[in-house]
Every structure is written in structure tokens, then in C-alpha cells.
């Protein structure tokens, strides 16, 4: 049975590495990863972090020009500003036991051996891997791992600049943090002068991008130019799509010129090859499927994001709203109730590269299978991983908020 266990662990475990369209945080954040096969639980690993030089006032011709009397020696030698970040190893397993009173209690997935044998013959050997996992229940184990990893990354991104409902660090051109519409601080007041607490593309998004450039947050590279990434709640994307500036970009982007050429025949234009539809990332917004993030109705297609104002926006349904204390006055005609209250904010986590560092020990995420009793009629499976995580650059993150009618 040991060889059978090894084969089954490989079949199920391979799915843990596949990024799922519903759990995109790690894929969008693109962490810096160090992998060590030799480490053991309880050990720590170091990840180097370098800062950019910032010689204000010396980036000019006069400062870099030399005269014959100057000695080009080692007296002015300098090293990079280097910081070692330590990441400690943690052992993680899933699923939980389902105990509501103790949700962190470890559990296992119970699989019938008869189901495995039947499914292997009927499905897996016919290259129906998805149906194989559905038939024995292992998709639940895979989903548990992907959902857990997604939650880890989302919580790390939000913890980069911790804040409370009344306090916290407001983002600026020198530091990361939170930003409410029109720059009103937590606990502040929205009235007819400040406007409603709802994002405005021209006012708020452009400020976030300009501030991030000013504090030298490195963008992500793409075929469409460097840009920042954002993970946002569905409510934030709804407000984004209501903005007239945003709608100009995404409302009618879907039909390439080749498909709209004049045709004397009564037939519709031929469908152009896939590559023609992906020359512009926003062309996939045409059908509105999953807020325009994926196209062609395929469930395993990863999101392209919506590229706008230097940010590629990705929506995720795995973010909870943030409670923020605000006061509103004189905005009842806009549907906002007057008074001071803790209000739930939708938001986007906007970030550049190298926000998260991840260390992986051993073989990475694996599935482990064991039989206990009952004459091997049942198998018990868990996912298992040795890893550690750390926030590397908290100033590379801005949390931009928006508030619905209260």
C-alpha cells in the first residue's frame, strides 16, 4: 500500500500548486520567495532587503563632475542600506476538525478506498482529473489549502500599516497607510464642503499613484507598461465602475477593429483569433463576466485585472469590510445618514513589488495520506506545509477606502 499512498499523494498534491481564479492574492502580490530543502521546524531564515539611495540634490551635472585634482579612491565608498529580515518556520496543516467552539483544531479528510479505486479506473486514467477529485472529495482538501493561503496573504497585506477605526497612519508621499476619500482622517467629518465619502478617480486614485511614485515604490512590470497592483472588494469595484472616468475606459472596449470592418455581406464579422482579443488587457471586460476579470467562460482562467490610471485592479471576494469611525453632516440628500458612527468601508489594497516575503522549507505544500483502522477501507488525508511569511516593505502599501450609503 505504500506505493499506492505515494502515487495518490502525488496525484492530489500536484493540485495544490495550481493557482485558482478564486484565490488570487499570492498570484497578484507576487512575493519574494526563498526555498530551503534542508531546514527543520523551529529554525529561521534570513531574507535580505535593500533600500534605494536617495541623494537629494546631487542628481545633477555639477554634483557628478570631477576636476583633475580630485582623487577617485575608496574614501567615499558606501554600501547599500541592507536589512536582514528573519522568517521563522511554521508547520501548517488542513483542514480543521469543523469544531465551531475551537475552529483551529486540526482535522483530516476521510476518503473511501472503494471510491478511490472506482474513480481511478473510470476518470483519472481517462484524463478527467477534475472529475476524479470531485468524485473522491479531494477538491475540498485542495480548496481548504488555497483558501488558507489566500487569507494569509490578504491579512499580511492589510497588516502592513495597521490601523483602528479612529486612528492609524494616513498614507502620504513619504509613507504607506490608509486613505479615505478626499483625504479625510479616521474620525473626521464629511459635509457639503468635503463631499461624500465615496472614491473619485481624478481626486483619489491619481493621488495614491502619485504618492507611491514619489516614495519610490517599485511597480510591477507587464507587457503594457509598469503599473501597481490592487486587490479590492466587490463593493469597491462597484464604486470604481460607477465613476464616469472609469466607464470611459471599460464600457466599450471589447471589439477589436478587425471585427468591425465594413462588410457588404449580411453575415456577422468573423471571430478573430484569441491573440487579437488580448492585445489590450481591458478588451476582456467586454462581457462583464466576473467583473471583467476573465473571459470566454473558462473557470480555470486566471484574472487579467482591469488596467486603469497606472493600477491593475483585481477583485476578490475574500476581503471583509473595514469598520471606520466617521461623521457625516448635511449629506442626507445623497443617502448618507448624518451623525457619528462606525461605518463599514469597502477598499482596495494598492501595492508595488516586494511587499511580502515567503520562506518555504522541504518540498513545499504536500498531501499526506494514512490509513488507520477498519482494514484500509478508509484513508485519511491532510495538506501539509512548512513555511513562514513576513511583511518586507510596509511603505509599499496604500489602503484606499470608499463608503456606501449608510
C-alpha positions as CSV (number, residue, x, y, z in Angstrom):
1,X,0.0,0.0,0.0
2,X,2.9,2.4,0.5
3,X,3.4,2.8,-3.3
4,X,-0.3,3.4,-3.6
5,X,-0.2,6.1,-1.0
6,X,2.8,7.7,-2.6
7,X,1.0,7.8,-6.0
8,X,-2.2,9.2,-4.5
9,X,-0.3,11.8,-2.6
10,X,1.4,12.9,-5.8
11,X,-1.9,13.0,-7.7
12,X,-3.7,15.1,-5.2
13,X,-0.7,17.2,-4.0
14,X,0.0,18.4,-7.6
15,X,-3.2,20.4,-7.5
16,X,-2.0,22.4,-4.5
17,X,0.5,24.2,-6.8
18,X,-2.2,25.3,-9.3
19,X,-3.3,28.9,-8.8
20,X,-7.1,29.1,-8.7
21,X,-9.1,32.0,-10.1
22,X,-11.0,32.4,-6.8
23,X,-7.8,32.7,-4.7
24,X,-5.5,35.2,-6.4
25,X,-3.8,37.1,-3.5
26,X,-0.4,35.3,-3.8
27,X,-0.5,35.4,-7.6
28,X,-1.3,39.2,-7.6
29,X,1.1,40.1,-4.7
30,X,4.0,38.1,-6.3
31,X,6.0,37.6,-3.1
32,X,9.8,37.2,-2.9
33,X,10.4,33.6,-2.1
34,X,13.4,31.7,-0.6
35,X,13.3,27.9,-0.7
36,X,15.4,25.7,1.6
37,X,15.1,22.0,1.4
38,X,17.4,21.4,4.4
39,X,15.8,23.4,7.2
40,X,13.9,21.9,10.1
41,X,10.9,23.1,12.1
42,X,11.7,25.9,14.6
43,X,14.6,27.3,12.5
44,X,14.8,30.7,11.0
45,X,15.9,32.0,7.6
46,X,17.1,35.5,6.6
47,X,15.9,37.4,3.6
48,X,17.9,40.5,2.6
49,X,16.1,43.8,2.0
50,X,17.9,46.7,0.2
51,X,16.8,50.3,0.2
52,X,17.4,52.7,-2.7
53,X,19.9,55.5,-2.3
54,X,18.2,58.9,-2.1
55,X,20.8,61.6,-2.5
56,X,18.5,64.6,-2.8
57,X,20.2,67.5,-4.5
58,X,23.1,65.6,-6.0
59,X,21.5,64.1,-9.1
60,X,22.8,66.7,-11.5
61,X,25.8,67.5,-13.7
62,X,27.7,69.7,-11.2
63,X,27.5,67.1,-8.4
64,X,28.8,64.3,-10.6
65,X,31.5,66.3,-12.5
66,X,35.1,65.8,-11.4
67,X,38.2,68.0,-11.6
68,X,41.8,66.8,-12.2
69,X,42.8,67.4,-8.5
70,X,40.1,65.1,-7.1
71,X,41.2,61.5,-6.1
72,X,38.9,58.8,-7.2
73,X,39.7,56.5,-4.3
74,X,37.9,54.3,-1.8
75,X,37.5,57.0,0.8
76,X,33.9,57.7,-0.2
77,X,33.0,54.0,-0.6
78,X,29.4,53.2,0.5
79,X,27.4,50.1,0.8
80,X,23.8,49.5,0.1
81,X,21.4,50.1,3.0
82,X,20.8,46.5,3.9
83,X,18.4,44.9,6.4
84,X,18.1,41.3,7.3
85,X,14.6,40.1,7.8
86,X,14.2,36.9,9.7
87,X,11.4,34.5,8.9
88,X,10.6,31.7,11.3
89,X,9.3,28.3,10.2
90,X,5.8,27.3,11.0
91,X,4.1,23.9,10.4
92,X,0.7,24.2,8.8
93,X,-2.0,21.6,8.1
94,X,-5.5,21.5,7.0
95,X,-8.5,21.0,7.1
96,X,-9.8,21.9,10.5
97,X,-11.9,19.5,12.5
98,X,-15.0,21.6,11.9
99,X,-15.4,22.3,15.7
100,X,-17.2,25.6,15.9
101,X,-16.0,26.0,19.5
102,X,-12.4,25.5,18.5
103,X,-12.0,26.4,14.8
104,X,-8.2,26.0,14.9
105,X,-8.4,22.3,16.0
106,X,-6.7,20.2,13.4
107,X,-8.8,17.7,11.4
108,X,-8.4,15.3,8.4
109,X,-10.3,14.4,5.3
110,X,-11.8,10.9,5.3
111,X,-11.8,9.2,1.9
112,X,-13.4,5.8,1.0
113,X,-10.8,3.4,-0.6
114,X,-13.6,2.0,-2.8
115,X,-14.3,5.4,-4.2
116,X,-10.7,6.0,-5.0
117,X,-10.3,2.7,-6.9
118,X,-13.5,3.3,-8.8
119,X,-12.7,6.9,-9.7
120,X,-9.2,6.0,-10.7
121,X,-10.4,3.5,-13.2
122,X,-13.3,5.5,-14.6
123,X,-11.9,9.0,-14.5
124,X,-8.3,9.6,-13.8
125,X,-7.0,7.1,-16.3
126,X,-9.2,8.8,-18.9
127,X,-7.5,12.2,-18.2
128,X,-10.6,13.5,-16.3
129,X,-8.6,14.8,-13.3
130,X,-11.2,17.4,-12.3
131,X,-13.9,14.8,-12.1
132,X,-11.6,12.5,-10.2
133,X,-11.1,15.0,-7.4
134,X,-14.8,15.8,-7.3
135,X,-15.7,12.1,-7.0
136,X,-13.5,11.3,-4.0
137,X,-13.9,14.7,-2.3
138,X,-10.3,15.8,-2.5
139,X,-11.3,19.1,-4.1
140,X,-12.4,20.1,-0.6
141,X,-8.9,19.5,0.7
142,X,-7.4,21.4,-2.2
143,X,-9.9,24.3,-1.7
144,X,-9.0,24.4,2.0
145,X,-5.3,24.9,1.2
146,X,-5.9,27.6,-1.4
147,X,-8.4,29.5,0.8
148,X,-6.0,29.4,3.7
149,X,-3.1,30.6,1.7
150,X,-5.3,33.4,0.2
151,X,-6.3,34.5,3.7
152,X,-2.7,34.6,4.9
153,X,-1.6,36.9,2.1
154,X,-4.6,39.2,2.3
155,X,-4.1,39.6,6.1
156,X,-0.4,40.3,5.6
157,X,-1.1,43.0,3.0
158,X,-3.6,44.6,5.4
159,X,-1.2,44.4,8.3
160,X,1.5,46.3,6.5
161,X,0.1,49.5,8.0
162,X,-2.1,48.6,11.0
163,X,-4.9,51.0,11.8
164,X,-8.0,51.2,14.0
165,X,-11.4,52.7,13.4
166,X,-10.4,56.0,14.9
167,X,-6.6,56.2,14.4
168,X,-3.8,54.8,12.2
169,X,-1.4,56.1,9.7
170,X,-2.6,58.1,6.8
171,X,-0.8,57.5,3.5
172,X,1.3,60.3,2.0
173,X,4.2,60.8,-0.4
174,X,6.6,59.6,2.3
175,X,4.8,56.6,3.9
176,X,2.2,54.0,3.3
177,X,-1.1,53.7,5.2
178,X,-4.8,54.3,4.7
179,X,-6.5,56.9,2.6
180,X,-10.2,57.9,2.9
181,X,-11.9,59.8,0.1
182,X,-10.6,63.3,-0.2
183,X,-8.0,62.6,2.5
184,X,-10.4,62.9,5.5
185,X,-8.8,61.2,8.5
186,X,-10.4,58.5,10.6
187,X,-12.8,60.1,13.0
188,X,-13.1,63.1,10.7
189,X,-16.2,64.7,9.1
190,X,-17.7,64.6,5.7
191,X,-20.0,67.5,4.8
192,X,-21.0,69.6,1.8
193,X,-17.5,71.1,1.7
194,X,-15.5,67.8,1.7
195,X,-18.1,65.9,-0.4
196,X,-19.5,62.4,0.1
197,X,-17.2,59.6,1.4
198,X,-17.0,57.9,-2.0
199,X,-13.9,57.5,-4.1
200,X,-13.3,59.9,-7.0
201,X,-10.9,58.7,-9.7
202,X,-9.4,62.0,-10.5
203,X,-9.0,63.1,-6.9
204,X,-8.2,60.0,-5.0
205,X,-6.7,57.3,-7.3
206,X,-4.3,59.7,-9.0
207,X,-3.1,60.9,-5.6
208,X,-2.4,57.4,-4.4
209,X,-0.4,56.6,-7.6
210,X,1.5,59.9,-7.4
211,X,2.4,59.4,-3.8
212,X,3.6,55.9,-4.4
213,X,5.8,57.1,-7.2
214,X,7.1,59.9,-5.0
215,X,8.1,57.4,-2.3
216,X,9.8,55.2,-4.9
217,X,7.5,52.2,-4.6
218,X,8.7,49.8,-7.4
219,X,5.9,48.9,-9.8
220,X,5.3,45.6,-11.4
221,X,6.4,45.0,-15.0
222,X,4.0,44.0,-17.6
223,X,3.6,43.9,-21.4
224,X,1.5,47.1,-21.1
225,X,4.0,49.2,-19.1
226,X,4.9,49.3,-15.4
227,X,1.9,49.5,-13.1
228,X,0.9,48.9,-9.5
229,X,-1.5,46.1,-8.5
230,X,-4.6,46.3,-6.3
231,X,-6.8,43.7,-4.6
232,X,-10.2,45.2,-4.0
233,X,-13.6,44.2,-2.6
234,X,-16.6,43.8,-4.9
235,X,-18.1,47.0,-3.4
236,X,-15.0,49.0,-4.2
237,X,-15.0,47.8,-7.8
238,X,-18.7,48.7,-8.0
239,X,-17.9,52.3,-7.0
240,X,-15.0,52.3,-9.4
241,X,-17.2,51.2,-12.2
242,X,-19.7,53.9,-11.4
243,X,-17.1,56.6,-11.9
244,X,-17.6,58.3,-15.3
245,X,-13.8,58.4,-15.9
246,X,-13.5,54.7,-15.3
247,X,-16.5,53.9,-17.5
248,X,-14.9,55.7,-20.5
249,X,-12.2,53.0,-20.4
250,X,-14.2,49.9,-19.8
251,X,-17.6,50.4,-21.2
252,X,-17.0,49.6,-24.8
253,X,-13.5,48.1,-25.1
254,X,-14.4,44.7,-26.4
255,X,-14.5,44.7,-30.1
256,X,-11.1,45.0,-32.0
257,X,-11.0,46.9,-35.2
258,X,-10.6,43.8,-37.2
259,X,-14.1,42.6,-36.2
260,X,-15.7,45.9,-37.0
261,X,-14.6,46.4,-40.5
262,X,-17.2,47.3,-43.1
263,X,-18.7,44.2,-44.7
264,X,-21.1,44.1,-47.6
265,X,-22.4,40.7,-46.8
266,X,-25.3,40.3,-44.3
267,X,-23.2,37.9,-42.1
268,X,-21.7,39.0,-38.8
269,X,-17.9,39.6,-38.7
270,X,-15.8,36.5,-38.1
271,X,-14.5,35.9,-34.6
272,X,-10.8,36.9,-34.7
273,X,-8.1,34.8,-33.1
274,X,-7.6,34.9,-29.4
275,X,-4.4,36.8,-29.6
276,X,-6.2,39.7,-31.1
277,X,-8.5,39.9,-28.1
278,X,-5.6,40.1,-25.6
279,X,-3.5,42.8,-27.2
280,X,-5.2,45.2,-24.8
281,X,-5.9,43.8,-21.3
282,X,-9.1,45.7,-21.0
283,X,-10.7,44.1,-24.0
284,X,-11.6,41.2,-21.8
285,X,-14.0,43.4,-19.9
286,X,-16.4,43.2,-22.9
287,X,-18.7,40.5,-21.4
288,X,-18.8,41.7,-17.8
289,X,-18.1,38.1,-16.6
290,X,-16.7,38.2,-13.1
291,X,-16.4,42.0,-13.2
292,X,-14.4,41.7,-16.5
293,X,-11.5,39.8,-15.0
294,X,-11.8,36.7,-17.0
295,X,-13.1,35.9,-20.5
296,X,-14.5,33.1,-22.6
297,X,-16.4,31.5,-19.6
298,X,-13.5,29.2,-18.6
299,X,-13.4,28.5,-14.9
300,X,-9.6,28.0,-14.6
301,X,-8.6,31.2,-16.4
302,X,-6.7,33.5,-14.1
303,X,-7.8,37.1,-14.0
304,X,-6.3,39.7,-16.2
305,X,-7.2,42.6,-14.0
306,X,-8.5,45.9,-15.3
307,X,-5.7,48.3,-16.1
308,X,-6.6,52.0,-15.3
309,X,-4.6,55.0,-14.1
310,X,-1.4,53.1,-13.5
311,X,-3.1,50.4,-11.4
312,X,-4.2,46.9,-12.4
313,X,-7.3,46.3,-10.4
314,X,-8.2,42.7,-9.3
315,X,-11.4,42.0,-7.4
316,X,-11.5,39.3,-4.7
317,X,-14.5,38.1,-2.6
318,X,-12.2,37.1,0.3
319,X,-11.9,40.5,1.9
320,X,-14.1,41.7,4.8
321,X,-15.2,45.3,5.2
322,X,-13.2,47.6,7.5
323,X,-15.0,49.4,10.3
324,X,-14.1,53.1,10.3
325,X,-15.5,55.9,12.5
326,X,-16.7,58.9,10.6
327,X,-19.0,61.8,11.0
328,X,-21.3,63.0,8.2
329,X,-23.3,66.2,8.1
330,X,-25.7,67.6,5.6
331,X,-25.4,64.7,3.2
332,X,-28.9,63.2,3.7
333,X,-29.8,64.1,0.2
334,X,-27.1,61.8,-1.0
335,X,-28.3,58.9,1.1
336,X,-25.8,59.2,3.9
337,X,-27.2,59.4,7.4
338,X,-25.9,62.3,9.5
339,X,-24.1,61.8,12.7
340,X,-21.0,60.0,14.1
341,X,-20.8,56.2,13.7
342,X,-18.6,53.3,12.9
343,X,-19.2,52.7,9.2
344,X,-18.1,49.8,7.1
345,X,-15.7,50.6,4.3
346,X,-15.0,48.8,1.0
347,X,-11.4,49.2,0.0
348,X,-8.6,48.4,-2.4
349,X,-5.1,47.3,-1.2
350,X,-2.8,49.1,-3.7
351,X,0.8,47.9,-3.6
352,X,4.1,47.6,-5.5
353,X,6.7,44.9,-5.6
354,X,8.3,43.1,-2.7
355,X,5.6,43.7,-0.1
356,X,5.6,40.1,1.2
357,X,8.4,37.6,1.7
358,X,7.8,33.9,1.9
359,X,10.1,31.1,3.0
360,X,9.4,27.5,2.1
361,X,11.0,24.5,3.7
362,X,11.2,21.0,2.4
363,X,9.1,20.0,-0.6
364,X,6.6,22.8,-0.2
365,X,2.9,22.1,0.1
366,X,2.1,18.4,0.0
367,X,-0.7,16.0,0.7
368,X,-0.1,13.3,3.2
369,X,-2.3,10.1,3.4
370,X,-2.5,7.4,6.0
371,X,-4.8,4.5,6.8
372,X,-5.6,3.9,10.5
373,X,-8.1,1.1,11.1
374,X,-11.0,-0.7,9.6
375,X,-8.8,-2.8,7.3
376,X,-7.8,0.0,5.0
377,X,-11.4,0.7,4.0
378,X,-10.8,4.4,4.5
379,X,-7.9,6.7,4.0
380,X,-7.2,9.9,5.9
381,X,-5.7,12.9,4.1
382,X,-4.3,16.3,5.1
383,X,-2.4,19.1,3.3
384,X,0.9,19.9,5.0
385,X,3.3,22.8,4.6
386,X,6.4,24.2,6.3
387,X,6.6,27.9,5.6
388,X,7.0,31.4,7.0
389,X,5.8,34.8,5.9
390,X,6.8,38.4,6.6
391,X,5.9,41.9,5.5
392,X,9.0,43.3,3.9
393,X,8.1,46.8,2.8
394,X,5.1,48.3,4.7
395,X,5.5,51.6,2.8
396,X,4.8,49.9,-0.5
397,X,1.1,49.6,0.5
398,X,-1.8,52.1,0.5
399,X,-5.3,51.0,1.5
400,X,-7.8,53.2,-0.4
401,X,-11.3,53.2,1.0
402,X,-14.8,54.1,-0.1
403,X,-18.1,54.1,1.8
404,X,-21.6,53.2,0.6
405,X,-24.8,55.0,1.6
406,X,-25.3,54.3,5.2
